[in-house]
Amino acid sequence: MMNISLRAWHPDDLQTLVGYANNAKIAQNLTNMFPHPYNEEAGKGFIAMANSHDPRRIFAIDLDGEAIGAIGVHPQTDIMCKNAEMGYWLAEPFWGKGIMSIAVAVMIGYGFKHFDISRIYARPFGPNIGSQKVLEKAGFVLEARFENTIYKNGVFMDELVYAVRRPA
């Protein structure tokens, strides 16, 4: 049985973070705010940002004491103030093991408990079938598909919008 938990990022996670995050296959499925190559400066900035909110919005995905990815819920503002966007990534050696499904399920509960929101959404890229399956397994429903709206590394991709609603 895997010992998976979500926890705060610690400064001593830096080398592991950089080691796992410096992967083009991960960066390909995230916005350009996630740099590639991923270096120590990016890691230090990320850890500081991840620890800057109260209540916490971004967690390390921990497996047996090692940070192997990140997950967060980001409350929106203005007319979207009852929504939060979920984002996440997982180190490649841990893909396909059900870890992200567990982390997403935990974050859904956390998001609805700690934020005054009625909807959590995620926007996986069209080619990222693994992420789509994780969201569907966690109860997210595909609400929209926008054709060729994402432009990453010289390629247009579809943007999908998945969401889960606060239980009644």
Sequence and secondary structure as in RCSB ss.txt:
>XXXX:A:sequence
MMNISLRAWHPDDLQTLVGYANNAKIAQNLTNMFPHPYNEEAGKGFIAMANSHDPRRIFAIDLDGEAIGAIGVHP
QTDIMCKNAEMGYWLAEPFWGKGIMSIAVAVMIGYGFKHFDISRIYARPFGPNIGSQKVLEKAGFVLEARFENTI
YKNGVFMDELVYAVRRPA
>XXXX:A:secstr
   EEEE   GGGHHHHHHHH  HHHHTTS TTS SS  HHHHHHHHHHHTS SS  EEEEEETTEEEEEEEEEE
  GGGTTEEEEEEEE GGGTTSSHHHHHHHHHHHHHHHHS  SEEEE  BTT HHHHHHHHHTT EEEEEEEEEE
EETTEEEEEEEEEEE   
